[in-house]
Amino acid sequence: MQSLIAQPLKSLEEWDDFVGSRYEPGKSQEEFRNYAAAANTRVAEFYRLNHQYQTLDFVLQKKASFTTLNRREMSVWDAMDFLNTLVDDSDPDTDLSQIEHLMQTAEAARKDAQPRWFILTALIHDLGKILCLFGERQWAVVGDTFPVGCAWSDQIVYPEFFAANPDSGVPLYQTELGIYERHCGLRNVHLSWGHDEYLYHVVKDYLPEPALYMIRYHSFYSAHRHGAYTNLMTPRDREMFDWVRKFNPYDLYSKGSERPVVSALRPFYDELISEYFPARIHW
């Protein structure tokens, strides 16, 4: 069993709930920036580790390791079943399975008559969290994502924790553009490693461009919520971020008291998955 230092959160859901509370509808900028470490001890420890260890070298190593997609070959539904084994009995706030959480998000999008690819993206957007089941630590699976190799925005949650990151001692990485060129495009930018980037590489050959932006950047809150890093974006990035922002409420606020009946919904989702994915894909 990994130590508390390695796994400061009770469950990954604790990070999801923290993000949701930061961006509750109606909150002012000042209110959702008020997350004192003393009031969120476990979450603060999680971000301390995340900000200390997510260096450019770390990200490049993880990309080289995981984007080969040689861990498993399985269907999308198999991956959802696999993610279900991540359920943490110590989480007192929910007894829903991971599949039920995914279906809640997808059903909210379906209720609003979103496009079929949008509903599918809502269903699978968190499947990258199976990284935990491949031995990755929480801070390398979830957390707000941010560019590495250039200066960190002060709009990133707990920016003070970057002082312990070794990249803080590399002058080039502390400049506005760092290793990048102005408006080079986010596809040329290395973001901190986690479930967003991993799942993007798993599904990039199967889904339309807006879906891939929603998957790859849904945790890039400093950009799609606060407008940071426009100096790295192209006009196409800014256009696609409209989809990321459209998806965000389904990600944050679809949890409800109504429990999805998986057996009743599965035929619809089996058909939807088969419309876009082959029987088995590489993970």
C-alpha positions as CSV (number, residue, x, y, z in Angstrom):
1,M,0.0,0.0,0.0
2,Q,1.3,3.4,-0.9
3,S,2.1,5.9,1.8
4,L,-0.2,8.8,2.8
5,I,2.5,11.1,1.4
6,A,2.2,9.4,-2.0
7,Q,-1.6,9.3,-1.9
8,P,-2.7,12.4,0.2
9,L,-6.4,12.3,-1.1
10,K,-8.9,9.8,0.3
11,S,-9.9,9.2,-3.3
12,L,-9.6,10.8,-6.7
13,E,-13.2,12.1,-6.2
14,E,-11.9,14.4,-3.5
15,W,-10.0,16.4,-6.2
16,D,-13.1,16.4,-8.4
17,D,-15.2,17.8,-5.6
18,F,-12.6,20.4,-4.7
19,V,-12.5,21.7,-8.3
20,G,-16.3,21.7,-8.4
21,S,-16.5,23.8,-5.2
22,R,-14.0,26.3,-6.6
23,Y,-16.1,27.0,-9.6
24,E,-19.6,26.8,-8.2
25,P,-22.0,28.9,-10.3
26,G,-22.4,32.4,-9.1
27,K,-19.1,32.6,-7.3
28,S,-17.0,35.7,-7.8
29,Q,-13.3,35.5,-8.9
30,E,-12.3,36.5,-5.3
31,E,-14.5,33.7,-3.8
32,F,-13.2,30.9,-5.9
33,R,-9.6,31.9,-5.4
34,N,-10.1,31.5,-1.6
35,Y,-8.8,28.0,-0.9
36,A,-6.5,28.4,2.1
37,A,-4.2,25.4,2.6
38,A,-5.3,25.1,6.3
39,A,-8.9,24.5,5.2
40,N,-8.0,21.9,2.6
41,T,-5.1,20.0,4.2
42,R,-5.2,16.8,2.0
43,V,-5.9,18.7,-1.2
44,A,-3.1,21.2,-0.4
45,E,-0.7,18.3,0.1
46,F,-1.8,16.8,-3.1
47,Y,-1.0,20.0,-5.0
48,R,2.3,20.5,-3.2
49,L,3.4,17.1,-4.6
50,N,2.0,17.8,-8.0
51,H,3.7,21.2,-8.3
52,Q,7.0,19.9,-6.9
53,Y,7.4,16.9,-9.2
54,Q,5.7,17.9,-12.5
55,T,8.8,19.0,-14.3
56,L,9.5,19.1,-18.0
57,D,11.8,16.0,-17.7
58,F,9.1,14.1,-15.8
59,V,6.5,14.9,-18.4
60,L,8.7,13.9,-21.3
61,Q,9.5,10.6,-19.5
62,K,5.9,9.8,-18.9
63,K,4.9,10.6,-22.4
64,A,7.6,8.4,-23.8
65,S,6.5,5.6,-21.4
66,F,2.7,5.7,-21.7
67,T,2.0,7.0,-25.2
68,T,3.4,3.7,-26.6
69,L,0.0,2.3,-25.5
70,N,1.4,-1.1,-24.7
71,R,-0.1,-1.7,-21.3
72,R,-3.3,-3.4,-22.4
73,E,-5.6,-4.1,-25.3
74,M,-9.3,-3.8,-24.4
75,S,-12.6,-2.4,-25.4
76,V,-13.9,1.0,-24.1
77,W,-16.4,-0.9,-21.9
78,D,-13.6,-3.1,-20.6
79,A,-11.8,0.0,-19.6
80,M,-14.8,1.3,-17.7
81,D,-15.0,-2.0,-15.9
82,F,-11.3,-1.8,-15.1
83,L,-11.8,1.7,-13.8
84,N,-14.5,0.4,-11.5
85,T,-11.8,-1.4,-9.5
86,L,-10.5,2.0,-8.5
87,V,-13.5,2.6,-6.2
88,D,-12.3,3.6,-2.8
89,D,-14.4,2.3,0.1
90,S,-13.0,5.0,2.4
91,D,-14.9,7.7,0.5
92,P,-17.9,8.5,2.6
93,D,-19.5,10.9,0.2
94,T,-20.7,8.5,-2.5
95,D,-21.5,4.8,-3.1
96,L,-21.7,5.2,-6.8
97,S,-19.4,3.1,-9.0
98,Q,-17.1,4.8,-11.5
99,I,-19.3,3.6,-14.4
100,E,-22.3,5.2,-12.7
101,H,-20.4,8.5,-12.4
102,L,-19.4,8.4,-16.1
103,M,-23.0,7.7,-17.0
104,Q,-24.3,10.6,-15.0
105,T,-22.1,12.9,-17.0
106,A,-23.1,11.4,-20.3
107,E,-26.8,11.3,-19.4
108,A,-26.7,15.0,-18.5
109,A,-25.3,15.8,-22.0
110,R,-27.8,13.4,-23.6
111,K,-30.7,15.1,-21.8
112,D,-29.6,18.4,-23.3
113,A,-29.6,16.9,-26.8
114,Q,-25.8,17.3,-27.3
115,P,-24.3,15.7,-30.4
116,R,-23.6,11.9,-30.1
117,W,-19.9,12.4,-30.1
118,F,-20.3,14.9,-27.2
119,I,-22.3,12.4,-25.2
120,L,-19.7,9.7,-25.9
121,T,-16.9,12.1,-24.8
122,A,-18.8,12.8,-21.6
123,L,-19.0,9.0,-21.0
124,I,-15.3,8.3,-21.4
125,H,-13.5,11.6,-20.5
126,D,-12.2,10.3,-17.2
127,L,-11.1,6.8,-18.4
128,G,-7.5,8.0,-18.3
129,K,-7.7,7.6,-14.5
130,I,-6.8,4.0,-15.0
131,L,-3.3,5.3,-14.8
132,C,-3.7,4.7,-11.0
133,L,-4.2,1.1,-11.8
134,F,-1.0,1.1,-13.8
135,G,0.9,2.2,-10.6
136,E,0.9,6.0,-11.1
137,R,0.5,8.2,-8.1
138,Q,-2.5,10.5,-7.6
139,W,-0.5,13.7,-8.4
140,A,0.5,12.2,-11.8
141,V,-3.1,11.2,-12.6
142,V,-5.4,14.1,-11.6
143,G,-4.9,17.8,-10.8
144,D,-5.2,21.0,-12.7
145,T,-2.9,20.8,-15.8
146,F,-0.5,23.5,-16.9
147,P,2.4,23.9,-19.4
148,V,5.9,22.9,-18.3
149,G,9.0,24.4,-19.8
150,C,7.8,28.0,-19.4
151,A,6.8,30.3,-16.6
152,W,3.9,29.2,-14.5
153,S,0.8,31.4,-14.4
154,D,-0.3,32.8,-11.1
155,Q,-3.8,31.6,-12.1
156,I,-2.8,28.0,-11.4
157,V,-4.1,26.8,-8.1
158,Y,-1.6,27.0,-5.2
159,P,1.1,28.7,-7.4
160,E,3.4,29.1,-4.3
161,F,4.1,25.4,-4.3
162,F,6.1,25.7,-7.6
163,A,9.0,27.1,-5.5
164,A,10.0,23.5,-4.7
165,N,10.0,22.5,-8.4
166,P,13.5,22.0,-9.8
167,D,12.4,23.8,-13.0
168,S,12.2,27.0,-11.0
169,G,16.0,27.0,-11.1
170,V,16.2,26.9,-14.9
171,P,16.1,30.5,-16.2
172,L,14.8,29.6,-19.6
173,Y,11.8,27.8,-18.1
174,Q,10.9,30.9,-16.1
175,T,10.4,33.2,-19.1
176,E,7.1,33.9,-20.6
177,L,7.5,31.6,-23.6
178,G,10.3,29.3,-22.3
179,I,11.1,26.6,-24.8
180,Y,8.1,27.5,-27.0
181,E,7.4,30.1,-29.7
182,R,4.6,32.7,-29.5
183,H,1.3,31.2,-30.7
184,C,3.0,27.9,-31.5
185,G,-0.2,26.1,-30.8
186,L,-1.1,23.9,-27.8
187,R,-0.4,20.7,-29.7
188,N,3.2,21.8,-29.5
189,V,3.1,22.5,-25.8
190,H,3.9,19.9,-23.1
191,L,1.3,20.0,-20.3
192,S,1.7,18.4,-16.9
193,W,1.2,14.7,-17.1
194,G,-2.1,13.1,-16.1
195,H,-5.3,11.4,-17.2
196,D,-6.2,14.1,-19.7
197,E,-3.1,13.8,-21.8
198,Y,-3.0,10.0,-21.6
199,L,-6.6,9.5,-22.7
200,Y,-6.0,11.9,-25.6
201,H,-3.3,9.6,-27.0
202,V,-5.6,6.6,-26.5
203,V,-8.5,8.0,-28.5
204,K,-7.0,10.6,-30.8
205,D,-7.5,8.4,-33.9
206,Y,-11.3,7.9,-33.3
207,L,-13.0,11.1,-32.2
208,P,-13.6,14.5,-33.8
209,E,-11.4,17.5,-33.0
210,P,-13.7,19.2,-30.5
211,A,-14.0,15.9,-28.5
212,L,-10.2,15.6,-28.4
213,Y,-9.9,19.2,-27.1
214,M,-12.5,18.4,-24.4
215,I,-10.6,15.4,-23.3
216,R,-7.1,16.8,-23.5
217,Y,-7.7,20.2,-21.9
218,H,-10.7,19.8,-19.5
219,S,-8.4,20.1,-16.5
220,F,-6.5,23.1,-18.0
221,Y,-8.4,25.5,-15.7
222,S,-6.0,28.4,-15.8
223,A,-6.5,28.6,-19.5
224,H,-10.2,27.8,-20.1
225,R,-11.4,29.5,-16.9
226,H,-8.9,32.3,-16.3
227,G,-7.6,33.1,-19.8
228,A,-4.0,32.3,-19.1
229,Y,-1.5,31.1,-21.8
230,T,-3.2,32.8,-24.8
231,N,0.4,33.7,-25.8
232,L,0.8,30.0,-26.7
233,M,-2.5,29.5,-28.5
234,T,-3.5,29.7,-32.2
235,P,-6.8,31.0,-33.4
236,R,-7.9,27.4,-33.8
237,D,-7.0,26.6,-30.1
238,R,-9.2,29.6,-29.0
239,E,-12.0,28.4,-31.2
240,M,-11.9,24.8,-29.9
241,F,-11.8,26.1,-26.3
242,D,-15.4,27.1,-26.7
243,W,-16.1,23.4,-26.7
244,V,-14.0,22.8,-23.6
245,R,-15.9,25.5,-21.8
246,K,-19.2,24.0,-23.0
247,F,-18.2,20.6,-21.7
248,N,-17.0,21.9,-18.3
249,P,-20.4,22.2,-16.5
250,Y,-21.1,18.5,-17.4
251,D,-17.8,17.5,-15.9
252,L,-18.2,19.5,-12.7
253,Y,-21.9,19.5,-12.0
254,S,-23.5,16.3,-13.3
255,K,-23.3,14.4,-10.0
256,G,-26.8,14.0,-8.7
257,S,-28.9,11.8,-6.4
258,E,-30.5,9.9,-9.2
259,R,-28.6,6.6,-9.7
260,P,-28.2,5.5,-13.3
261,V,-29.5,2.0,-14.1
262,V,-26.5,0.7,-16.0
263,S,-28.3,-2.4,-17.4
264,A,-31.1,-0.3,-18.9
265,L,-28.7,2.3,-20.4
266,R,-26.0,-0.1,-21.7
267,P,-27.7,-0.9,-25.0
268,F,-27.7,2.8,-26.0
269,Y,-24.0,3.2,-24.9
270,D,-22.9,0.0,-26.6
271,E,-24.3,1.3,-29.9
272,L,-22.7,4.7,-29.3
273,I,-19.3,3.3,-28.5
274,S,-19.3,1.0,-31.5
275,E,-20.2,3.9,-33.8
276,Y,-16.8,5.5,-33.1
277,F,-14.5,2.8,-31.7
278,P,-13.4,-0.7,-32.9
279,A,-14.0,-3.7,-30.6
280,R,-10.6,-3.3,-28.9
281,I,-8.1,-0.5,-28.7
282,H,-4.6,-0.1,-27.2
283,W,-4.1,1.4,-23.7
